Each structure stands twice: as C-alpha cells, then as structure tokens.
Amino acid sequence: MEKQNKIALVTGGSRGLGKNAALKIAEKGIDVIVTYQSKKEEAENTVNEIKKLGVNAAALQLDVADSGSFDAFIAEVKATLQHTFNTSQFDFLVNNAGIGINAPFAETTEDQFDQLVNIHLKGPFFLTQKALAIINNGGSIINISSGLARFSLPGYSAYGAMKGAMETLTRYQAKELGAKGIRSNIIAPGAIETDFGGGVVRDNEQMNAGIASQTALGRVGLPDDIGGVVAFLCTEEARWINAQRIEISGGMFL
C-alpha cells in the first residue's frame, strides 16, 4: 500500500504569496488544495504547476469573507479529500487569503472595517474552527500577520488591528489545540512585491526604494522569501515550533 502524502489546504493559493507557499509546500512532497475566490483559471494553472512537482493537487472556490458558506465548503473539502486524495483528513491549514485596504484612521468607513474583519479575522477564526474535525492530530495551522502589527504606517490602522488580533488568536489556538498535537504559528511578512494592495510596493518606485532603505538587508521582500518559511512550518523539522510569531521582513524598521 503506498504511503499517504500529507496534505495542506492553502486559502488564496492561486496567486501571489499563497501560490508561492503552495508551490514550496509541494516541493516538500506534500499534496495541496488551493482555494480561489473568483479566478478559477489561475487556480487551475497553479494546480497544474503543483502536479508537475510530483504531488497531487486540487482547487476549490472559497470566499473567506462569507463565513456562512464555510459548512458547504468543508463538505466540499471532505468530498475532494475522498475522491482526489483517497483520505478523509488533511494536515496543514494555511490561512493566507487576504486583501489590503489603505485608509487614514479618521476616514476608514464601517464597510471597509467590516470587510477587513470578515476576511482577516472572522474568516480565519471560523474556517479553522470548522476545519478542526478534518485536521489530523499532529497537524498544523499557519496564520498570516504583517509587519504592520509591530510597526505603524499611516493608513493601515484597521488592517494592522486585525493582524494583531490574529497574533493573539494564534497563541490561544496553540494552547487549546495542543492536546490534539496541533501546532499554531503565525508568520508576519514585511513589505512584499506582489499585486497585493494594487501592487503598490512592487510598482511604486519611490515606495519600493523607501522600504528598501528601512530594511536591514537593503531590499524589498519577494514571494520567494516567504513561501519557503510557510513550507518549513509544514515539516517534521518544525514540530517543536508552536505559538510563535515569525517575522519575515529582512529586518524592517529595526
């Protein structure tokens, strides 16, 4: 009987940081389910890239802002685990899906605030809760924070507050899920060149240079700087890392 690969579920895994993490996880010999919100073709391309690395993969639609859809989504995950991976459980949940909203504190609207809560806090809180029934004992949760929870840049008060909440939640998850051998950690990327937030870090030369000048390693981060750390947290070597905030920023604002 062939050995069952471990399986990771990466939300928002069809592009940017999530895609990079999914590919790096696959390089470790771990099967991957990626979710996408609307860009099915991008997700299917990612699945094909993952399969070329010699592991199995699938893509499922998920809107993390809509917690009312999570029961149906978990049912879909169960069906996919059965017919694509021939198993009933998975091992690693990477709560990666997210958006950026930049608005001064004095001008942030309730709609903007609610959208950020739903995507960055309520979504991961309840998706993880509902996924617990199908996460293997000894599995792992990886949440995503931001350097913006440690340092403050004007315009990110709501976003940074959600990420600060996720850092606290990660410690509670680690404490309460330890009996099942489930670890929970959170990574905090610094500024990264992706299409996140309209690609401002990547495309605005002045901002890019400004961030590079405030980073000890002298440049802005790339998805390749982050994905491997997520993948590492899905390995046996990381088995004793728990309840940690791991900042991956090249040393921003030290």
N, C-alpha and C positions, 0 to 999 in steps of 0.2 A: 504494500500500500504506500503510495507516495506521500511524503511529508507535506502537511498543510502549511502553506506560507502564512505568515502573519498578515493582517490586513489593516490599512489605515484609511480613515474617512477624512478627506480634506475639504472643508467648505470653501467656496470661492476658489476652486482649484483649476479653473480653466485659463487663467491669465495671471500676469504679474507675479507677486510673491508666492501666491498659492500654487501656481503652476510650477514655479521653480522648486518649491518644497516637495510637491508631488513627484517630480522627476528625481530629486535627490533621495527621497524615500524609496522609490522604485529601484534606484541603484543599489540599495541595501538588500535587495531581494524580497521586498515587502510588496504585496498586492495593494492596489489603491482604488478607492472610489472617490471621484471628484464630484463636487456639486457646482452648478452654474445657475445664475438667475435667469438670464434670457438668451445668452449666446451659445446655443446648442452646438453650432458648428465648431466654435473654438474649443468647447469641451471635448467634442469627439476627436478633434485633432490632437488634443492633449492625451486622450486615451490611446490613440494610435502611437504617439511618441513613447508612452509608458510601455506599451506592449513590445515595442522594438527593443526595450531593455530586458526582455525575457520574463516579465511577470504579467499577471493578469490585471485588468482594469475595467472600470465601468464609469459612466457619468449619469447623474441624476439631477433633475431640476429641483431647486430649493430656493425659496425666498426667506432668508433668515429674519427679515423684518416681520413676517407673518407667523407668529407663534401658534396661531390657530390651525396652521397647516402641518404642524410637526407630527401629530399622530399618524396622519396619512403618509407622511414622508418616512417615518420609522417603519411603517408597514411595507413601504416600497424598498427600503434598505434590506429588511428581512427577506423579501422575495428575491432581491438581487443577490444577497449572500447565498441563498439556496441554489438558484439556477445558474449563477455565473461562477461562484466560488465553492459550491458544494459544502457549505458550512452554515451555521446559524448564528455565529458571533463574530465580532471584529475586535481589534486590539487597541488601536490608537485613534483618538478623535482630535483633529486639529481644527480649532475654531478660528478660521482665518478670514472668512468673508467680512468685508467692511467697506465703508465709504469715508471720504473726508469732507467736512464742511468747515470752511474758514469764515468766521463772522465775529466781529468785535463783541465782547460780553454785553455791552449796552444795547446792541442791535440784534442779538440772537433771538429768533422767534420761537414760540412754543412748538410750531410744526417742525422746525429744524431740530430742536431739543428732543422732541418725541421720536423723530426718525433716528437720531443717534442712539437714544436709549434702546429702541427696538432692535437695532442692528448690532450694537456693540455691547449691550448688557443683558437685556431681557432675552434676546435671541439665544446667545450662548448659554445663558443660565438654564433656560427651559429645554433647549435642544440637548444639552448634556444630561439634564435630569431624565429626559425621556429615553435617551440612548443607553442609560445605565443597565437596563435589562438585557442589552445585547452586547455590552462590552465585556470581554473576558476578564476574569480575575487575573491580576498581574499586568493589566493593560495600562494605558497612559492617556492623560488629557494634556493637550498643549494649547494654551490660550495665547492671544496676541495682545500685547500692550503697545506702548510707544515711548520713545524718549520724552514725549510731551507730558507724560505723567510725572517725570522727575524735574524737568526744567520747563519754564513757561515762555511761550512765544505768543504775542498778542494774536487773537483770532481763533484760538483753539480751546477756549475755556470749557465748552460743553464736551468736545471730543476728549480732551485731557482728563476731565472729570470721570467720564465713562471708563477710560482706561485705568484710572486709579481705582475705580470700583472693581474692575476685573482682577487687578492685582490682589485686592483683599479677598475676593471670591476664590481665587486660586488657592490661597492658604486654607480657607475653610474646606474646599473640596479635598485637599490633601489630607487634612485632619479627619474628615468624616468618611472618606473612601479608603483610607489606609487599611481597614480591616479586610477589604477585598484585594489588597495588594495593588490597588490602582493609585498611580502617582499623578500629581497635577503640578505642572510648571507653566510659567508664562515667559515668553520672550518679548523683548522691547527693542524693536528696530529703531535706529536713528533715521535721519532723512535718507530715502532710497530713490534712485532713478527708476520710477515706473510710471504708469499712466494714472496712478492714484492722485486724487485731488486735481484732476485735469492735467496731470503730468508736469505740475509747476516746478518741482525740484529738478526734473530732467531737462525741461525746455527753457526755463528762465535762467539765462547765463549769470545774471547778477546774483540771483538767489543761490545758484549752484556754487559760485565762487565764494560767496559769503559763508555758506555752510562749511565748505572745504577749509576755509581759513580758521574756523572754530572747532575743527576736528583734529585730534592729535595725529592721526595717520594721514592728514592732508588731502583728503578727497571725500566725495560724497559716496554713500553706500550703493551697492548694486544688488539685485536679487540673488546673485550667486554668493554674496557674502552672508546671506540669511538662511537660504534653503537647507544648506548642509547642517546647520545647527538644529533645525527642526528635525531633520532626519536622524541626527545623532541621538536626540531625545527619544526616538523610537527604537533604540537599540538596547541590547543587554548591557553594554558598557555604561549606559546611563541609569542603570537600575536603582542606584542609591541617591540619585538627584531627585529631590522632592520639595515642593512648596517654594521653589526658587524663582526669583525674577532675574532673568539673564538678559542684560542689555547688550545689544549687538549694534554698536554705533561707531566703532572705530575710535571712541573716546571723544564724544561731542561735549562741548561746554564743561570741560573738567575744571 
